[in-house]
Amino acid sequence: MSFWVYILRCADGTYYTGHTDNLERRIAQHQAGELPGYTHDRRPVELMFSETFAERIDALERERQIKDWSRKKKEALFGNDFAAVKRATSASRQSSRLRSTTARSERGELKENRSVRASAAVSSLSRSKEDVENNHSKPIIVLVRPQLGENIGKAARAMLNFGLTELRLVSPRDGWPNPDAGPAAAGADVVLEQAQVYDTLAEAVADCAHVYATTVRKRGVTKPVVTPTQAAQEIHQAQGRSAIVFGPERSGLETDDVALARKILTVPINPEFASLNLAQAVILVAYEWSKGADVQSPTEEELLPPAPQDELEGMISQFEALLEKSGYFFPPDRAPATKRTLRNLLTKPGWNHLEVRTLRGILSSLANPRPK
């Protein structure tokens, strides 16, 4: 499956950025006004840019990145003027460096800025002073014999998205640190910098009272089986440290690894295609844990209240007058029922006063079109 990040230019000249797994259908929905939100009252819209990704998490990250771009930078992207995009990026970074009060090299300063942002994110996710000191409510993520540094980085990125910061590695195949992990972590440097390496799984979970082994296959070991939701609830209520253990990308945990755990954690998944990559598995578990933590959700836009009844009546009367003029209410004996249906249709959405004014403006334009 593919995922797309796209940018639309709205009728008022503003830009909208989104992502989807079906670009053609999503653009058609925006054009038809089927999607409530920003583009609904800013049609027609025009597709200016799209980019394809193999994984949704990468598309989401790209969407968040582009949304923060300036108008000038987006328009440089539309024109494939990558030199201008680069200049805009460099100017933004230069401005950030000028605000810094400490003289450092460009490379060292950028690295520190990433660490500061990551540390700030961790601080905002802390539940209380006691949780910061004891850290008992946050599970430790343990990767056993991970094969690719890129996958370790993606797992770290998934962790920090949902407030988890403690990563332990058991005998990583290519050693540690791994240069491929940093770029894939996309800024989750604090997780990689604090990662600890162990020779055996037993050593990695020695201080944990609750150990969950993630596996979708039967390993000949009789243990309680829980879902990510059940495990998250248990971890929040547990006394002592908890660890969630993930196996190598290719083969998963071995029987001896599972034997060390107290419980088996299994993700409910399509039995005909039980295939999750490492980062996907980590993000599912981390997300379930985050439901019981103080992880901040995006700020919701406050909705305007419905318009007063008199404004709604004015819009309905304007509709009826236009339709009367065009001969819509025919035959005459069906007019009352048709008007009642129209009223039910127009009162159902709960229009706010801005939406009512917009619709009335459209009706006035249709009744009195401007000369071309």
HELIX and SHEET records of a PDB file:
HELIX    1   1 LEU A   23  ALA A   32  1                                  10    
HELIX    2   2 ARG A   56  LYS A   67  1                                  12    
HELIX    3   3 ARG A   71  PHE A   78  1                                   8    
HELIX    4   4 PHE A   82  ARG A   99  1                                  18    
HELIX    5   5 GLU A  106  LEU A  125  1                                  20    
HELIX    6   6 LYS A  129  ASN A  134  1                                   6    
HELIX    7   7 GLY A  149  ASN A  161  1                                  13    
HELIX    8   8 ALA A  181  ALA A  185  1                                   5    
HELIX    9   9 ASP A  189  GLN A  194  1                                   6    
HELIX   10  10 LEU A  201  ALA A  204  1                                   4    
HELIX   11  11 PRO A  228  GLN A  237  1                                  10    
HELIX   12  12 THR A  255  ALA A  259  1                                   5    
HELIX   13  13 LEU A  278  SER A  290  1                                  13    
HELIX   14  14 GLN A  309  SER A  326  1                                  18    
HELIX   15  15 PRO A  332  ARG A  334  5                                   3    
HELIX   16  16 ALA A  335  THR A  347  1                                  13    
HELIX   17  17 HIS A  353  ALA A  367  1                                  15    
SHEET    1   A 3 TYR A  15  THR A  20  0                                        
SHEET    2   A 3 PHE A   3  ARG A   9 -1                                        
SHEET    3   A 3 GLU A  46  PHE A  53 -1                                        
SHEET    1   B 7 GLN A 196  TYR A 198  0                                        
SHEET    2   B 7 LEU A 167  VAL A 170  1                                        
SHEET    3   B 7 ILE A 140  VAL A 144  1                                        
SHEET    4   B 7 ARG A 241  PHE A 246  1                                        
SHEET    5   B 7 CYS A 208  THR A 214  1                                        
SHEET    6   B 7 LYS A 263  LEU A 265  1                                        
SHEET    7   B 7 VAL A 225  VAL A 226  1                                        
END                                                                             
